[in-house]
Structure formats: C-alpha cells, structure tokens
Amino acid sequence: MAIRTPDSPRLPQPGWRVTGFASIGLGAGLFSADAPFVVLAAAFIPAVASMVVIARQATRAPRPAEPARQAVEELSRTR
C-alpha cells in the first residue's frame, strides 16, 4: 500500500541530472583512454556544478515529513 502525501518532494530538473551523468560518463571514458589531466578536469567540472545545484535545490525544498507522519498515524489508527 502506497501513502500519498499532498506535498511531494521536488526532484531536481532533468537537465541538471543529464548534464551530471553525461559529464561523469565522458570523464570516465577519457580516464580509460589515458587522456591528460587537464582534459579530465574539464570533463568533470559540469558534473561538480550539477551536483552543487542539485544539492542546493534539495536543501531549499520544503520538508514533506509532517504530512507523511500524519498519513502514517492515520493508517496506524485504522488497524
């Protein structure tokens, strides 16, 4: 049984996630190909920037703990 809350947590924008994963994949491929360190650093910079933006958005998002706790309490009363 799934519990639905009125205030669902926000996921980061898909663009930031795609940018982060793509640059990590590019950096891993370049690392496997023995690319110079400067090229590796340039490939990983967008991944680090994406992680910072995602973490910043996550800390600013409202916490859904209160509605979830109320839903759990309602379920426990009915059993």
DORO-796366 format. One record per atom (N, C-alpha, C): x, z, y. Coordinates in steps of 0.001 Angstrom, whole numbers, padded with zeros to 6 digits, always signed. Atoms other than C-alpha are relative to their C-alpha. Example, Ala and Ser with C-alpha at 12.3 -4.5 7.8 and 13.67 -1.06 7.14 Angstrom:
BEGIN
+000890+000000-001190+012300+007800-004500+000900+000000+001200-000820-000060-001190+013670+007140-001060-000770+000730+001090
This chain:
BEGIN
+000837+000000-001162+000000+000000+000000+000891+000000+001237-000789+000103-001222+001432-001006+003372-000707+000727+001134+000538-000691-001164+000959+001028+006515+000286-000869+001215-000172+000797-001208+000403-000972+009675-000084+000929+001203+000008-000784-001221+001225+000588+012991-000329-000917+001166+000342+000851-001131-000063-000658+016319+001224-000478+000778-001213+000376-000731+003426-000741+017846+001107-000310-000991-001048+000402+000928+005693-002704+015526+001330-000098+000740-001293+000133-000666+009427-002610+016266+000310-001465+000262-000342+001372-000355+010679-005700+018028+001274-000431-000700-001204+000580+000571+013147-007909+016204+000760-000725+001096-000751+000741-001014+015975-009493+018169-000413-001469+000000+000345+001409-000126+015463-013031+019405+000739-000810-001057-000637+000801+001055+016179-015630+016687+001277-000697+000469-001196+000667-000523+018702-017371+018930+001245+000869-000098-001151-000912+000087+020945-014315+019044+000432+000190-001440-000352-000171+001413+020754-013852+015278+000687-001239-000547-000598+001246+000493+021519-017509+014564+001408-000170+000563-001321+000116-000611+024415-017513+017025+000996+000929-000674-000896-000952+000645+025886-014394+015452+000398-000427-001396-000312+000405+001370+025615-015613+011869+000806-001298-000040-000732+001267-000002+026844-019120+012708+001457+000208+000390-001394-000203-000410+029941-017872+014504+000769+000807-001034-000680-000725+001078+030723-015437+011696+000355-000959-001124-000286+001000+001037+030428-018281+009195+001114-000942+000407-001065+000878-000496+032591-020538+011345+001346+000716-000031-001249-000764+000010+035196-017811+011740+000525+000232-001405-000435-000193+001382+035256-017126+008014+000569-001285-000576-000522+001283+000474+035719-020820+007288+001354-000316+000599-001289+000242-000652+038514-021102+009827+001074+000944-000545-000957-000939+000589+040153-017990+008370+000478-000508-001359-000357+000549+001312+040063-019579+004918+000914-001209+000133-000817+001192-000225+041651-022708+006381+001316+000330+000702-001233-000456-000661+044506-020655+007907+000132-000546+001414-000028+000426-001403+043595-021507+011490+000800+001008+000816-000736-000935-000853+045656-019992+014308-000896+001145+000493+000733-001196-000408+044656-016547+015565-000863-000249+001234+000755+000280-001225+043524-017873+018952-001316-000705-000331+001212+000717+000412+041033-020217+017260-000968+000961-000693+000855-000993+000668+039740-017376+015074-000667+000922+001016+000556-000882-001027+039280-015115+018094-001102-000715+000779+001009+000761-000731+037386-017861+019930-001262-000208-000840+001165+000179+000867+035105-018330+016911-000791+001294-000133+000694-001263+000189+034275-014626+016638-000568+000593+001291+000500-000533-001273+033596-013994+020361-001526-000111+000099+001477+000040-000063+029975-015287+020186-000675+000986-000958+000581-000968+000940+029333-013061+017149+000024+001394+000608-000098-001320-000624+030540-009977+019006-000991+000104+001160+000949-000006-001116+028494-010926+022075-001429+000125-000514+001346-000088+000579+025402-011407+019900-000290+001404-000509+000197-001362+000497+025893-008020+018249-000239+000973+001145+000181-000879-001157+026180-006349+021651-001400-000161+000577+001335+000236-000550+022994-007992+022916-001074+000554-000930+000986-000502+000967+021079-007148+019716-000035+001527+000022-000046-001467-000035+022250-003517+019822-000611+000526+001295+000552-000432-001284+021333-003243+023495-001523-000119+000000+001451+000172+000073+017837-004618+022868-000623+001038-000932+000535-000972+000958+017372-002267+019913-000079+001395+000602+000030-001333-000598+018225+000815+021946-001029+000094+001108+001013-000015-001054+015808-000193+024705-001409-000113-000545+001330+000187+000584+012914-000880+022330-000684+001359-000160+000706-001274+000179+010205+001806+022187-000004+000413-001470-000044-000511+001370+010258+004011+019124-001401+000024-000603+001323-000004+000641+007370+003479+016689-000221+001204-000903+000066-001116+000939+007872+006845+014983-001337+000745+000074+001232-000778-000140+004775+008581+016380-001195-000667-000686+001124+000615+000712+002160+006005+015213+000211-000024-001514-000276+000021+001442+003874+005777+011824-000238+001380-000599+000195-001356+000502+003838+009553+011422-001495+000326-000074+001444-000226+000027+000136+009652+012311-000642-000713-001176+000560+000746+001134-000622+006981+009715+000305+000692-001324-000371-000710+001223+001256+008925+007033-000825+001273-000144+000813-001215+000061-000606+012117+007930-001447-000329-000387+001354+000399+000366-003949+010296+007689-000091-000345-001491-000006+000328+001419-003039+008947+004278+000107+001265-000855-000166-001202+000799-001956+012363+003035-001274+000847-000008+001249-000749-000041-005264+013901+004152-001051-000593-000930+001014+000654+000831-007298+011341+002224+000261+000170-001483-000313-000130+001434-005545+012018-001085-000277+001363-000517
